[in-house]
Amino acid sequence: MLLKLSHFAVISLCFFSQSNGFSHTHHRISIDRPSTNLFATVDSITDLKAEIEKSFLGTDRGLKATSQQQDMIDELVTKLENSCPLQEPARSPLMGGKWIVDYTTAPPPSNGQLGPFKGIARQIIDLEKGTYLNYLSVPGDINKEWLSATLEATFEEWDGVLLEDEESNEIIESEEMESDESQGQDNDSEDDNDNIFGLITSFFNGKASADQNNERSKDYGADSWKVDFKTLTIKAFGFKLVEKKFDEGTSRVWKMSYLDDSGTRVVRAGRTGKKEDDVLFYMSRED
């Protein structure tokens, strides 16, 4: 049994493997400032959140959501994001504490699944230390937990520098090599694509792009963090199966697209910081 769990643990580790380089900026917490988007009333937001949560029914927190359900949920959540009451959600003290993932389009283990085992994914944010834990507990009730995966990470304000999507780079390099008729050796990137570990890591791949034309005038840190993975630990029945330390700069970009004082948070997280590769997390505060 433990050997089987170890196999799933090793596969899960591959989700988080990539080295990047970044300059660090200090994360600051600001006093909440209301957004200029004041058209939405409290009642309308409450009704919208009720509709969103109703749409989660039958999706198993996103695990069983069809593409049609995903599109419908995304449309509803986008309406909520457009009504975010805070101008600087990423700097709000409301970010701190414990959060439960109610729905996500992310792959395992971020969606609450580790191998064939399903649980509940949580997030614990410590604003003073600038750290957070992504915590997967199986079966979900921590008091009955027998399998867990804990990702420890730090965060800082994102400076707007996009992460380079290494998966796309590998595809481009592969196409260039295939078009070169004089190339007489095997394509290494094709070998990677045939490797299950290479496929799994693709979601988390990304490294800093030093040559970019970003709008420096925009305050990206107001709603976005760059998160840096530090360690991943997987345990079964209290026994440590795997503990991995990540290479310096293993990172992702989180955009806090919605946050309120009633305990709802929406995050768009991706490999690069571009909208095209982000996944959706809808979370509620855990008392």
C-alpha positions in Angstrom: 0.0 0.0 0.0 2.8 2.4 0.9 4.6 1.6 -2.3 1.5 2.5 -4.3 1.1 5.7 -2.3 4.8 6.5 -2.9 4.2 6.2 -6.7 1.4 8.8 -6.5 3.6 11.0 -4.3 6.4 11.0 -6.8 3.9 11.9 -9.7 2.5 14.7 -7.6 5.9 16.1 -7.0 6.3 16.6 -10.7 3.5 19.2 -10.6 5.9 21.6 -8.9 9.2 21.2 -10.6 10.7 24.2 -12.4 13.5 26.6 -11.6 13.1 30.4 -12.2 14.9 33.6 -11.4 13.3 36.7 -9.9 14.2 39.9 -8.2 12.3 40.2 -4.9 9.9 43.0 -3.9 8.6 43.6 -0.5 5.0 42.6 0.2 3.0 45.2 2.1 -0.4 45.1 3.7 -2.6 48.1 3.1 -5.8 49.4 4.8 -8.7 48.2 2.7 -9.8 50.8 0.1 -13.2 50.4 -1.5 -13.2 49.8 -5.2 -14.6 52.5 -7.5 -16.9 49.8 -8.8 -19.9 50.5 -6.6 -22.8 49.6 -8.9 -23.3 46.2 -7.3 -25.5 46.2 -4.2 -24.9 43.8 -1.2 -28.1 42.0 -2.1 -27.1 41.5 -5.7 -23.7 40.2 -4.8 -25.2 37.8 -2.2 -27.7 36.5 -4.8 -24.9 36.1 -7.4 -22.7 34.1 -4.9 -25.7 31.9 -4.1 -26.1 31.2 -7.8 -22.4 30.5 -8.2 -22.3 28.1 -5.3 -25.5 26.4 -6.6 -23.7 25.9 -10.0 -21.0 23.9 -8.1 -23.5 21.1 -7.3 -22.6 17.8 -8.9 -19.1 19.0 -10.0 -17.2 17.5 -7.0 -15.4 20.8 -6.4 -14.6 20.9 -10.1 -13.3 17.3 -10.5 -16.4 16.2 -12.5 -17.3 19.5 -14.1 -18.0 19.3 -17.9 -16.6 21.9 -20.3 -20.1 23.3 -20.5 -20.4 23.6 -16.7 -16.9 25.2 -16.5 -17.9 27.8 -19.0 -21.1 28.6 -17.2 -19.3 28.8 -13.8 -16.6 31.0 -15.3 -19.2 33.4 -16.7 -20.9 33.7 -13.3 -17.6 34.1 -11.5 -16.5 36.8 -13.9 -19.6 38.8 -13.0 -18.6 38.5 -9.4 -15.0 39.6 -10.1 -16.3 42.7 -11.9 -17.9 43.6 -8.5 -14.8 43.3 -6.3 -15.3 45.7 -3.5 -11.6 46.3 -2.9 -9.1 48.3 -5.0 -6.1 46.4 -3.7 -7.2 42.9 -2.7 -3.7 41.4 -2.7 -2.7 43.9 0.0 -5.8 43.4 2.2 -5.5 41.9 5.7 -8.6 39.9 4.7 -6.2 37.7 2.7 -4.9 36.1 5.8 -6.2 32.9 7.5 -7.6 29.6 6.4 -9.4 29.0 3.1 -11.2 26.0 1.6 -11.2 25.4 -2.1 -14.9 25.1 -3.1 -14.3 24.8 -6.8 -11.3 24.9 -9.2 -10.3 24.1 -12.7 -6.7 23.2 -11.6 -5.3 19.7 -12.1 -4.4 17.4 -9.2 -3.3 17.8 -6.5 -4.5 21.4 -6.3 -8.1 20.3 -7.0 -8.2 18.0 -4.0 -7.1 14.8 -5.6 -3.9 12.8 -5.1 -3.8 9.8 -7.3 -7.1 7.9 -7.0 -7.8 9.5 -3.6 -10.1 12.5 -3.1 -10.0 15.0 -0.3 -10.3 18.7 0.4 -7.7 21.3 -0.6 -7.1 24.2 1.8 -4.9 27.3 1.9 -3.4 28.8 5.0 -2.0 32.3 4.6 0.3 34.0 7.2 0.5 37.7 6.1 3.1 38.6 8.8 5.5 35.9 7.8 4.8 36.2 4.1 4.1 32.5 3.8 1.3 30.1 2.9 0.5 26.4 2.9 -1.5 24.6 0.3 -2.8 21.7 2.3 -4.6 18.6 0.8 -6.3 16.4 3.3 -7.8 13.0 2.6 -10.7 12.3 3.1 -11.2 16.0 3.9 -12.0 16.0 7.6 -8.6 16.7 9.2 -9.5 14.7 12.3 -10.0 11.6 10.1 -7.0 12.4 7.9 -4.9 9.5 6.7 -3.2 11.0 3.6 -2.0 14.6 3.2 0.1 16.7 0.9 1.5 20.0 2.2 3.1 22.6 -0.1 5.0 25.4 1.7 5.6 28.6 -0.1 6.3 32.3 0.2 4.8 35.2 -1.6 5.6 38.7 -2.7 4.0 41.4 -4.8 4.2 40.6 -8.5 6.1 43.2 -10.5 4.4 42.5 -13.8 7.3 40.6 -15.4 5.7 37.6 -17.1 6.9 34.1 -16.5 8.2 32.4 -19.6 6.1 29.4 -20.5 8.7 26.7 -20.9 6.1 24.2 -22.3 5.5 26.5 -25.3 9.2 27.0 -25.8 9.7 23.2 -26.0 7.0 23.0 -28.7 8.6 25.7 -30.7 12.0 24.2 -30.4 10.6 20.8 -31.4 8.9 22.2 -34.6 12.2 24.0 -35.5 14.2 20.8 -35.1 11.7 18.7 -37.1 11.8 21.2 -40.0 15.5 21.0 -40.2 16.1 18.1 -42.6 19.8 18.1 -41.8 19.1 17.3 -38.2 20.3 13.8 -37.6 19.7 13.2 -34.0 16.6 12.5 -31.9 14.5 15.3 -30.6 14.9 15.5 -26.9 11.7 17.5 -26.4 9.7 14.6 -28.1 11.2 12.3 -25.5 9.9 14.7 -22.8 6.5 14.7 -24.3 6.4 10.9 -24.2 7.3 11.0 -20.5 4.3 11.2 -18.2 6.4 13.3 -15.7 7.1 15.8 -18.4 3.4 16.1 -19.2 2.4 16.5 -15.5 5.0 19.2 -14.9 3.8 21.3 -17.9 1.1 23.0 -15.8 3.7 24.4 -13.3 6.5 25.2 -15.7 7.6 28.7 -16.1 10.7 30.9 -15.6 11.3 34.6 -15.6 11.4 36.4 -18.9 14.0 39.2 -18.7 13.2 40.8 -22.1 9.6 42.1 -22.0 7.7 45.3 -22.7 5.3 45.5 -19.7 3.5 48.5 -18.5 5.6 49.7 -15.7 3.1 52.3 -14.7 0.6 49.7 -13.6 0.5 48.6 -10.0 0.5 44.9 -10.5 1.1 44.2 -6.8 -2.3 45.6 -5.9 -4.0 42.5 -7.0 -1.3 39.9 -7.8 1.4 37.9 -6.0 4.3 36.0 -7.3 4.5 32.8 -5.2 7.6 30.8 -4.8 7.4 27.1 -3.8 9.7 25.9 -1.1 8.9 22.4 0.0 6.4 19.6 -0.6 5.7 16.9 2.0 3.4 13.9 1.5 2.4 11.7 4.4 0.3 8.6 4.9 -0.9 7.5 8.3 1.5 10.0 9.8 4.5 8.6 8.0 6.5 10.8 5.7 6.6 9.4 2.2 8.2 12.2 0.4 9.8 15.6 1.2 11.0 17.7 -1.6 12.8 21.1 -1.6 12.2 23.1 -4.7 14.9 24.9 -6.7 15.2 28.6 -6.2 12.6 30.5 -8.2 10.0 27.8 -8.7 7.1 30.2 -9.1 3.6 31.0 -10.3 1.5 34.1 -10.5 -1.7 34.6 -8.5 -4.2 37.3 -9.3 -6.7 38.0 -6.5 -9.6 38.9 -8.7 -12.2 39.0 -5.9 -12.1 39.3 -2.1 -14.7 40.5 0.4 -15.3 40.7 4.1 -17.9 38.0 4.1 -15.4 35.2 3.4 -15.2 34.8 -0.4 -12.0 34.9 -2.4 -11.4 34.2 -6.1 -7.9 33.6 -7.5 -6.8 33.3 -11.1 -3.5 31.4 -11.0 -1.2 30.6 -13.9 2.2 29.7 -15.2 3.1 33.0 -16.8 0.8 35.7 -15.5 -1.1 35.7 -18.8 -4.9 35.3 -18.8 -4.6 32.5 -21.4 -3.0 29.9 -19.1 -4.7 30.7 -15.7 -6.9 28.4 -13.7 -9.8 29.4 -11.5 -10.0 28.9 -7.7 -13.1 29.9 -5.8 -12.6 29.7 -2.0 -14.4 30.4 1.2 -13.0 31.2 4.6 -12.8 28.4 7.1 -13.6 29.3 10.7 
